[in-house]
Amino acid sequence: MLMAIRDRLYADFLMPSRLTLYRALVETALDSGYEILSIEALSQRVHGLGLDPSKRYLALRHDVDTDAGTASAMWRIDRDLGVRSSYYFRLSTVSPALMHDVASGGGEASYHYEELATITKRRGVRTAAELEAHLPEAQAEFGRNLEGLRSSTGLAMRVVSAHGDFVNRRLGVANWALLADPAFRAQVDIDAEAYDRELIGTFTSQFTDVPHPRYWSPADPLEQIRAGDSVVFVLVHPRHWRVDRLGNLRDDVGRALEGARYGLATRGQGSA
């Protein structure tokens, strides 16, 4: 427990910037002959002519859970290297100027949504079966939020990515379940979701960054990139690459309070 607390404190408040390592990752992929794609561009290829089996692809996605400032720094690296990747923003991290900059530079800026988790916490939902009854409410909220983002940014946002929350893990229901119905997708003009099987099925290896001290799961993607793996997926979160002390403190406190409120709400229902 003490080691876990120490590692969390280091990751959130003391860790030196790792952005030079991010640049090195992207440069290595380019030097190894990879075409770096956004999730939107990958979806267009998959649902169009398909991927060229003679080429190497790296699908690069940034989930901006916190710290739009570091996301901006990562985008500047992408732009300097001529890379067009994906940046998905939560309502709490939306940055219209940055999103417009990413999109105008040929990248993808879209919505990192979490309405099922939001409704779960708001209503004190305790089980997956109970959550199903609230699906229409979550879909309606998603539609309103997406329309608001489209209006404020001027971006089409036809490809989106689900955020993961502690209540999703507790109930065993991912936020992408909100878009499982094709009719609802059509209603809100969504072409693809980052977790769609058609997209994930193209990856020959997948990697995501994780907090200090591991940094990557299941392993550092550089080995597979240098080996020439055909379709590599890399998911990164700005939080794991540069410390935003105030933002991390706010997020840590906010998540602790959310967890406490949810625990009290569900405990109260259980004893009723």
C-alpha positions as CSV (number, residue, x, y, z in Angstrom):
1,M,0.0,0.0,0.0
2,L,2.8,2.4,0.9
3,M,4.6,1.7,-2.3
4,A,1.4,2.3,-4.3
5,I,0.9,5.7,-2.6
6,R,4.5,6.6,-3.2
7,D,4.2,5.7,-6.9
8,R,1.0,7.6,-7.3
9,L,2.5,10.7,-5.7
10,Y,5.5,10.5,-8.0
11,A,3.4,10.0,-11.1
12,D,1.0,12.9,-10.2
13,F,3.4,15.5,-8.8
14,L,7.1,14.7,-9.2
15,M,7.6,12.8,-12.5
16,P,9.9,14.7,-15.0
17,S,8.4,15.3,-18.5
18,R,8.5,12.3,-20.8
19,L,7.6,14.2,-23.9
20,T,11.1,13.5,-25.4
21,L,10.2,9.8,-25.2
22,Y,6.9,10.5,-26.9
23,R,8.7,12.2,-29.7
24,A,11.2,9.3,-29.9
25,L,8.3,6.8,-30.2
26,V,6.7,8.7,-33.1
27,E,10.1,9.2,-34.8
28,T,10.9,5.5,-34.5
29,A,7.6,4.6,-36.1
30,L,8.2,6.9,-39.0
31,D,11.8,5.7,-39.4
32,S,10.5,2.1,-39.4
33,G,8.2,2.9,-42.4
34,Y,4.9,3.2,-40.6
35,E,2.0,5.3,-41.8
36,I,0.5,6.9,-38.7
37,L,-3.3,7.1,-38.8
38,S,-6.0,8.6,-36.7
39,I,-8.9,6.3,-35.7
40,E,-11.1,8.2,-38.1
41,A,-8.7,7.6,-41.0
42,L,-8.3,4.0,-40.0
43,S,-12.1,3.6,-40.0
44,Q,-12.3,5.2,-43.5
45,R,-9.7,2.7,-44.8
46,V,-11.4,-0.3,-43.1
47,H,-14.8,0.6,-44.4
48,G,-13.4,1.6,-47.8
49,L,-10.7,-0.1,-49.8
50,G,-9.2,-1.7,-46.7
51,L,-5.7,-1.7,-45.5
52,D,-2.8,-2.4,-47.8
53,P,-1.2,-5.7,-46.6
54,S,2.2,-4.6,-48.0
55,K,2.3,-1.5,-45.7
56,R,2.8,-0.9,-42.0
57,Y,0.3,1.2,-40.0
58,L,0.3,2.7,-36.6
59,A,-3.0,3.9,-35.2
60,L,-2.2,6.6,-32.7
61,R,-4.9,7.7,-30.3
62,H,-4.8,10.2,-27.4
63,D,-7.5,10.1,-24.7
64,V,-7.5,13.5,-23.1
65,D,-8.9,12.4,-19.7
66,T,-7.1,15.4,-18.0
67,D,-4.5,18.0,-19.0
68,A,-5.3,19.6,-22.3
69,G,-2.1,21.5,-21.9
70,T,0.0,18.4,-22.3
71,A,-2.3,17.2,-25.1
72,S,-1.4,20.5,-26.9
73,A,2.3,19.8,-26.4
74,M,1.9,16.3,-27.9
75,W,0.0,17.8,-30.8
76,R,2.8,20.2,-31.5
77,I,5.2,17.2,-31.7
78,D,2.8,15.4,-34.1
79,R,2.6,18.5,-36.2
80,D,6.3,19.0,-36.3
81,L,6.7,15.4,-37.5
82,G,3.8,15.6,-40.0
83,V,1.7,13.1,-38.0
84,R,-2.1,12.9,-38.1
85,S,-3.4,11.1,-35.0
86,S,-6.6,11.2,-32.9
87,Y,-7.3,13.3,-29.8
88,Y,-10.5,12.5,-27.9
89,F,-11.7,15.1,-25.3
90,R,-14.0,14.7,-22.3
91,L,-16.5,17.4,-21.5
92,S,-14.1,18.4,-18.7
93,T,-11.2,18.8,-21.1
94,V,-12.8,20.2,-24.2
95,S,-10.5,22.9,-25.8
96,P,-12.2,24.3,-28.9
97,A,-9.0,26.1,-30.0
98,L,-6.8,23.0,-29.7
99,M,-9.5,20.8,-31.3
100,H,-9.8,23.1,-34.3
101,D,-6.0,23.2,-34.6
102,V,-5.8,19.4,-34.6
103,A,-8.5,19.1,-37.2
104,S,-7.2,21.8,-39.4
105,G,-3.8,20.1,-39.3
106,G,-5.3,16.9,-40.7
107,G,-5.7,15.1,-37.4
108,E,-8.9,14.0,-35.6
109,A,-10.4,15.8,-32.6
110,S,-13.6,14.3,-31.2
111,Y,-15.6,13.3,-28.2
112,H,-14.4,11.0,-25.3
113,Y,-17.9,10.3,-24.0
114,E,-19.0,8.8,-20.6
115,E,-22.8,9.3,-20.3
116,L,-23.5,5.8,-19.1
117,A,-21.1,6.3,-16.2
118,T,-22.5,9.8,-15.5
119,I,-26.0,8.4,-15.3
120,T,-24.8,5.5,-13.2
121,K,-23.4,7.9,-10.6
122,R,-26.2,10.4,-10.8
123,R,-28.9,7.7,-10.2
124,G,-27.0,5.5,-7.9
125,V,-27.3,2.5,-10.2
126,R,-26.0,-0.7,-8.6
127,T,-26.2,-3.4,-11.3
128,A,-25.9,-3.8,-15.1
129,A,-29.5,-4.9,-15.3
130,E,-30.6,-1.7,-13.5
131,L,-28.5,0.4,-15.8
132,E,-30.3,-1.0,-18.9
133,A,-33.4,0.8,-17.8
134,H,-31.5,4.1,-17.8
135,L,-30.0,3.6,-21.3
136,P,-32.5,5.9,-23.1
137,E,-31.7,8.7,-20.6
138,A,-28.0,8.2,-21.2
139,Q,-28.5,8.2,-25.0
140,A,-30.5,11.4,-24.8
141,E,-27.8,13.1,-22.8
142,F,-25.1,11.9,-25.2
143,G,-27.1,13.3,-28.1
144,R,-27.4,16.7,-26.4
145,N,-23.7,16.8,-25.4
146,L,-22.5,15.8,-28.9
147,E,-24.7,18.3,-30.6
148,G,-23.4,21.0,-28.2
149,L,-19.8,20.1,-29.0
150,R,-20.5,20.0,-32.7
151,S,-22.0,23.5,-32.5
152,S,-19.2,25.0,-30.3
153,T,-16.3,23.5,-32.3
154,G,-17.7,23.3,-35.8
155,L,-16.4,19.7,-36.1
156,A,-18.4,16.8,-37.4
157,M,-17.2,14.3,-34.8
158,R,-18.6,11.3,-36.6
159,V,-16.1,8.9,-34.9
160,V,-16.1,8.9,-31.0
161,S,-14.3,7.1,-28.2
162,A,-15.7,5.8,-24.9
163,H,-14.0,6.9,-21.7
164,G,-13.6,4.3,-18.9
165,D,-14.8,5.1,-15.3
166,F,-14.6,3.2,-12.1
167,V,-18.3,2.6,-12.2
168,N,-18.0,1.0,-15.6
169,R,-15.5,-1.5,-14.2
170,R,-17.7,-2.1,-11.1
171,L,-20.8,-2.8,-13.2
172,G,-19.0,-4.5,-16.0
173,V,-20.6,-2.3,-18.6
174,A,-18.5,-0.1,-20.9
175,N,-19.6,3.4,-22.0
176,W,-19.5,2.2,-25.6
177,A,-22.6,0.1,-24.9
178,L,-24.5,3.3,-25.3
179,L,-23.8,3.1,-29.1
180,A,-24.4,-0.6,-29.6
181,D,-27.7,0.1,-31.4
182,P,-27.2,0.9,-35.1
183,A,-30.4,2.9,-35.2
184,F,-29.2,5.2,-32.4
185,R,-25.9,5.7,-34.2
186,A,-27.7,6.7,-37.3
187,Q,-29.9,9.1,-35.3
188,V,-26.8,10.9,-33.9
189,D,-24.7,10.7,-37.1
190,I,-22.0,8.4,-35.7
191,D,-20.0,6.4,-38.3
192,A,-17.7,4.5,-35.9
193,E,-16.7,4.0,-32.3
194,A,-13.0,3.5,-31.4
195,Y,-13.8,0.2,-29.8
196,D,-15.7,-1.2,-32.7
197,R,-14.7,-4.8,-33.5
198,E,-14.1,-4.0,-37.1
199,L,-11.4,-1.6,-36.1
200,I,-9.8,-3.5,-33.2
201,G,-9.8,-6.6,-35.4
202,T,-7.3,-5.0,-37.7
203,F,-4.7,-4.6,-35.0
204,T,-1.9,-7.1,-34.9
205,S,-0.7,-5.7,-31.6
206,Q,-2.1,-3.2,-29.1
207,F,-0.5,-1.0,-26.4
208,T,-1.6,1.5,-23.9
209,D,0.4,3.8,-21.6
210,V,-0.1,3.3,-17.8
211,P,1.2,5.2,-14.8
212,H,4.6,5.0,-13.2
213,P,6.4,2.7,-12.6
214,R,5.2,0.4,-15.5
215,Y,4.5,3.1,-18.2
216,W,3.2,0.6,-20.8
217,S,0.8,-2.4,-20.9
218,P,1.4,-5.1,-21.9
219,A,4.9,-3.9,-22.9
220,D,6.7,-1.0,-24.6
221,P,5.5,-0.8,-28.2
222,L,8.9,0.1,-29.5
223,E,9.9,-3.6,-29.8
224,Q,7.0,-4.5,-32.0
225,I,7.4,-1.3,-34.1
226,R,11.1,-2.1,-34.6
227,A,10.2,-5.6,-35.5
228,G,7.8,-4.3,-38.2
229,D,4.5,-5.6,-36.9
230,S,1.9,-4.8,-39.6
231,V,-0.8,-2.9,-37.7
232,V,0.1,-1.5,-34.3
233,F,-2.3,0.4,-32.1
234,V,-1.0,2.8,-29.4
235,L,-3.2,4.6,-26.9
236,V,-1.7,7.4,-24.8
237,H,-3.0,9.7,-22.1
238,P,-1.4,13.1,-21.7
239,R,-1.4,12.6,-17.9
240,H,1.2,9.9,-18.1
241,W,3.7,12.0,-20.1
242,R,4.0,15.3,-18.2
243,V,2.9,16.4,-14.7
244,D,0.0,18.9,-14.3
245,R,0.1,19.2,-10.5
246,L,-2.9,21.3,-10.0
247,G,-5.0,19.4,-12.5
248,N,-4.0,16.1,-11.1
249,L,-4.8,17.2,-7.6
250,R,-8.3,18.4,-8.7
251,D,-8.9,15.1,-10.6
252,D,-7.7,12.9,-7.7
253,V,-9.9,14.8,-5.2
254,G,-12.8,14.8,-7.6
255,R,-12.6,11.1,-8.2
256,A,-12.4,10.4,-4.5
257,L,-15.5,12.5,-3.8
258,E,-17.3,10.8,-6.7
259,G,-16.5,7.4,-5.3
260,A,-17.6,8.3,-1.8
261,R,-20.9,9.8,-3.1
262,Y,-21.6,6.8,-5.2
263,G,-20.8,4.4,-2.4
264,L,-23.1,6.3,0.0
265,A,-25.9,6.4,-2.6
266,T,-25.8,2.7,-3.4
267,R,-25.3,1.7,0.2
268,G,-28.4,3.7,1.1
269,Q,-30.4,1.9,-1.6
270,G,-29.2,-1.5,-0.4
271,S,-30.4,-0.9,3.1
272,A,-33.8,0.6,2.1
